């Protein structure tokens, strides 16, 4: 799982800002169907980015653990 204390990536930050703006318009009753679809797209994109970051973190951790195991066996 990604560290909640890690700073957001610039792209994710920009997407989140746009999503927040669209959701605010929706709450106020001022959103168009196009804006609603854009908000759904942004939510999916952010969720996919998060899953991708978590998968990358798992792969990196697994690779590091494998490297450590190999190093122990060589000793």
FIFITOR-638932 format. One record per atom (N, C-alpha, C, O): atom name; x, y, z. Coordinates in pm, whole numbers. Layout:
residues N
("CA" (X Y Z)) ...
//
This chain:
residues 75
("N" (84 -118 0)) ("CA" (0 0 0)) ("C" (89 124 0)) ("O" (195 125 63)) ("N" (47 227 -69)) ("CA" (127 348 -75)) ("C" (122 421 58)) ("O" (24 413 132)) ("N" (230 490 86)) ("CA" (242 563 212)) ("C" (158 690 206)) ("O" (179 773 117)) ("N" (65 707 298)) ("CA" (-20 827 294)) ("C" (59 955 318)) ("O" (10 1064 291)) ("N" (182 942 370)) ("CA" (265 1059 397)) ("C" (350 1098 277)) ("O" (413 1204 278)) ("N" (354 1013 174)) ("CA" (425 1048 51)) ("C" (352 1164 -15)) ("O" (229 1167 -19)) ("N" (428 1259 -67)) ("CA" (360 1369 -137)) ("C" (293 1316 -263)) ("O" (345 1224 -327)) ("N" (180 1374 -301)) ("CA" (113 1327 -422)) ("C" (197 1358 -545)) ("O" (271 1456 -547)) ("N" (184 1274 -645)) ("CA" (254 1301 -770)) ("C" (186 1420 -836)) ("O" (65 1437 -822)) ("N" (263 1503 -909)) ("CA" (203 1624 -968)) ("C" (80 1595 -1055)) ("O" (-19 1668 -1048)) ("N" (85 1489 -1135)) ("CA" (-30 1457 -1220)) ("C" (-151 1422 -1135)) ("O" (-262 1470 -1161)) ("N" (-131 1339 -1033)) ("CA" (-242 1302 -947)) ("C" (-297 1425 -874)) ("O" (-418 1437 -854)) ("N" (-210 1514 -835)) ("CA" (-255 1634 -765)) ("C" (-344 1718 -857)) ("O" (-449 1765 -815)) ("N" (-302 1735 -982)) ("CA" (-381 1813 -1077)) ("C" (-515 1746 -1105)) ("O" (-618 1813 -1111)) ("N" (-514 1615 -1122)) ("CA" (-639 1543 -1145)) ("C" (-732 1555 -1025)) ("O" (-853 1574 -1042)) ("N" (-676 1544 -905)) ("CA" (-758 1554 -785)) ("C" (-818 1694 -771)) ("O" (-933 1708 -730)) ("N" (-740 1796 -804)) ("CA" (-791 1934 -797)) ("C" (-909 1952 -893)) ("O" (-1011 2010 -857)) ("N" (-894 1900 -1016)) ("CA" (-1002 1912 -1113)) ("C" (-1125 1833 -1067)) ("O" (-1238 1881 -1080)) ("N" (-1103 1714 -1014)) ("CA" (-1213 1633 -965)) ("C" (-1286 1703 -851)) ("O" (-1409 1706 -847)) ("N" (-1211 1760 -759)) ("CA" (-1273 1832 -647)) ("C" (-1360 1947 -698)) ("O" (-1470 1971 -647)) ("N" (-1310 2018 -798)) ("CA" (-1386 2129 -855)) ("C" (-1516 2080 -920)) ("O" (-1622 2139 -901)) ("N" (-1505 1971 -995)) ("CA" (-1624 1915 -1060)) ("C" (-1725 1864 -957)) ("O" (-1846 1884 -973)) ("N" (-1676 1800 -853)) ("CA" (-1766 1748 -748)) ("C" (-1834 1862 -673)) ("O" (-1950 1850 -633)) ("N" (-1762 1973 -655)) ("CA" (-1822 2089 -589)) ("C" (-1936 2144 -675)) ("O" (-2042 2177 -622)) ("N" (-1915 2154 -805)) ("CA" (-2020 2201 -895)) ("C" (-2140 2106 -890)) ("O" (-2255 2149 -892)) ("N" (-2110 1976 -882)) ("CA" (-2218 1876 -876)) ("C" (-2300 1893 -749)) ("O" (-2423 1888 -752)) ("N" (-2232 1914 -637)) ("CA" (-2303 1933 -509)) ("C" (-2392 2057 -514)) ("O" (-2500 2059 -454)) ("N" (-2345 2159 -585)) ("CA" (-2423 2283 -594)) ("C" (-2532 2274 -700)) ("O" (-2613 2366 -714)) ("N" (-2536 2164 -774)) ("CA" (-2638 2145 -875)) ("C" (-2610 2215 -1006)) ("O" (-2702 2240 -1084)) ("N" (-2483 2247 -1030)) ("CA" (-2447 2321 -1151)) ("C" (-2368 2239 -1251)) ("O" (-2312 2296 -1345)) ("N" (-2362 2110 -1237)) ("CA" (-2280 2031 -1328)) ("C" (-2361 1982 -1448)) ("O" (-2479 1951 -1439)) ("N" (-2292 1977 -1560)) ("CA" (-2353 1928 -1683)) ("C" (-2325 1779 -1696)) ("O" (-2237 1728 -1625)) ("N" (-2394 1708 -1781)) ("CA" (-2365 1566 -1801)) ("C" (-2219 1542 -1845)) ("O" (-2158 1442 -1806)) ("N" (-2164 1634 -1924)) ("CA" (-2024 1620 -1966)) ("C" (-1931 1632 -1847)) ("O" (-1833 1558 -1837)) ("N" (-1960 1724 -1756)) ("CA" (-1878 1740 -1637)) ("C" (-1891 1619 -1545)) ("O" (-1793 1578 -1482)) ("N" (-2009 1561 -1537)) ("CA" (-2027 1441 -1457)) ("C" (-1946 1325 -1514)) ("O" (-1883 1250 -1439)) ("N" (-1947 1310 -1647)) ("CA" (-1868 1204 -1710)) ("C" (-1718 1229 -1688)) ("O" (-1643 1135 -1662)) ("N" (-1677 1355 -1697)) ("CA" (-1536 1389 -1674)) ("C" (-1497 1354 -1531)) ("O" (-1388 1301 -1509)) ("N" (-1582 1381 -1435)) ("CA" (-1554 1347 -1295)) ("C" (-1539 1196 -1278)) ("O" (-1450 1151 -1207)) ("N" (-1626 1119 -1342)) ("CA" (-1616 973 -1334)) ("C" (-1485 924 -1395)) ("O" (-1420 834 -1342)) ("N" (-1447 984 -1507)) ("CA" (-1321 948 -1572)) ("C" (-1203 979 -1481)) ("O" (-1111 898 -1468)) ("N" (-1205 1095 -1420)) ("CA" (-1097 1133 -1330)) ("C" (-1088 1039 -1210)) ("O" (-978 1001 -1169)) ("N" (-1202 1000 -1155)) ("CA" (-1201 905 -1043)) ("C" (-1138 773 -1084)) ("O" (-1057 716 -1010)) ("N" (-1176 724 -1202)) ("CA" (-1117 598 -1251)) ("C" (-967 612 -1271)) ("O" (-891 523 -1235)) ("N" (-926 724 -1329)) ("CA" (-784 745 -1356)) ("C" (-704 751 -1226)) ("O" (-597 691 -1217)) ("N" (-756 821 -1127)) ("CA" (-687 829 -999)) ("C" (-680 693 -931)) ("O" (-577 656 -874)) ("N" (-789 618 -937)) ("CA" (-792 484 -878)) ("C" (-692 392 -949)) ("O" (-619 316 -885)) ("N" (-689 400 -1081)) ("CA" (-594 319 -1157)) ("C" (-450 356 -1126)) ("O" (-364 269 -1113)) ("N" (-423 486 -1113)) ("CA" (-288 531 -1078)) ("C" (-247 478 -940)) ("O" (-133 437 -920)) ("N" (-341 479 -848)) ("CA" (-311 429 -714)) ("C" (-280 280 -717)) ("O" (-185 234 -653)) ("N" (-360 204 -792)) ("CA" (-335 60 -803)) ("C" (-200 33 -870)) ("O" (-127 -57 -830)) ("N" (-169 111 -972)) ("CA" (-41 96 -1041)) ("C" (76 125 -947)) ("O" (176 53 -947)) ("N" (64 230 -868)) ("CA" (169 265 -773)) ("C" (186 156 -669)) ("O" (299 123 -631)) ("N" (76 98 -621)) ("CA" (83 -10 -524)) ("C" (149 -133 -585)) ("O" (230 -199 -519)) ("N" (116 -167 -709)) ("CA" (175 -282 -776)) ("C" (325 -260 -794)) ("O" (404 -352 -774)) ("N" (363 -139 -832)) ("CA" (505 -108 -850)) ("C" (579 -122 -718)) ("O" (690 -174 -713)) ("N" (517 -75 -610)) ("CA" (579 -84 -478)) ("C" (597 -231 -437)) ("O" (701 -268 -383)) ("N" (494 -315 -464)) ("CA" (506 -458 -431)) ("C" (618 -523 -511)) ("O" (696 -601 -457)) ("N" (626 -490 -640)) ("CA" (732 -547 -724)) ("C" (870 -506 -674)) ("O" (962 -587 -667)) ("N" (883 -380 -639)) ("CA" (1011 -331 -589)) ("C" (1048 -400 -459)) ("O" (1162 -441 -440)) ("N" (951 -413 -369)) ("CA" (976 -480 -241)) ("C" (1014 -626 -264)) ("O" (1106 -676 -200)) ("N" (945 -693 -353)) ("CA" (974 -833 -384)) ("C" (1114 -846 -443)) ("O" (1189 -936 -406)) ("N" (1149 -756 -533)) ("CA" (1282 -758 -595)) ("C" (1390 -736 -489)) ("O" (1493 -803 -492)) ("N" (1366 -642 -396)) ("CA" (1463 -615 -290)) ("C" (1479 -736 -199)) ("O" (1590 -771 -159)) ("N" (1367 -800 -165)) ("CA" (1373 -919 -79)) ("C" (1448 -1032 -148)) ("O" (1527 -1102 -85)) ("N" (1425 -1049 -277)) ("CA" (1494 -1153 -353)) ("C" (1643 -1125 -356)) ("O" (1724 -1217 -342)) ("N" (1681 -1000 -374)) ("CA" (1823 -962 -376)) ("C" (1887 -989 -241)) ("O" (2001 -1036 -234)) ("N" (1815 -960 -134)) ("CA" (1868 -986 0)) ("C" (1886 -1135 23)) ("O" (1987 -1176 82)) ("N" (1792 -1217 -21)) ("CA" (1802 -1361 -5)) ("C" (1922 -1416 -81)) ("O" (1996 -1500 -29)) ("N" (1942 -1369 -202)) ("CA" (2058 -1413 -280)) ("C" (2189 -1376 -211)) ("O" (2284 -1454 -209)) ("N" (2193 -1255 -156)) ("CA" (2312 -1210 -88)) ("C" (2340 -1297 35)) ("O" (2456 -1327 64)) ("N" (2237 -1337 107)) ("CA" (2256 -1423 225)) ("C" (2308 -1560 187)) ("O" (2391 -1618 258)) ("N" (2261 -1613 74)) ("CA" (2304 -1745 30)) ("C" (2448 -1745 -20)) ("O" (2513 -1849 -17)) ("N" (2498 -1633 -64)) ("CA" (2633 -1624 -114)) ("C" (2735 -1618 -2)) ("O" (2853 -1645 -24)) ("N" (2692 -1583 115)) ("CA" (2786 -1566 228)) ("C" (2835 -1696 279)) ("O" (2914 -1699 373)) 
//
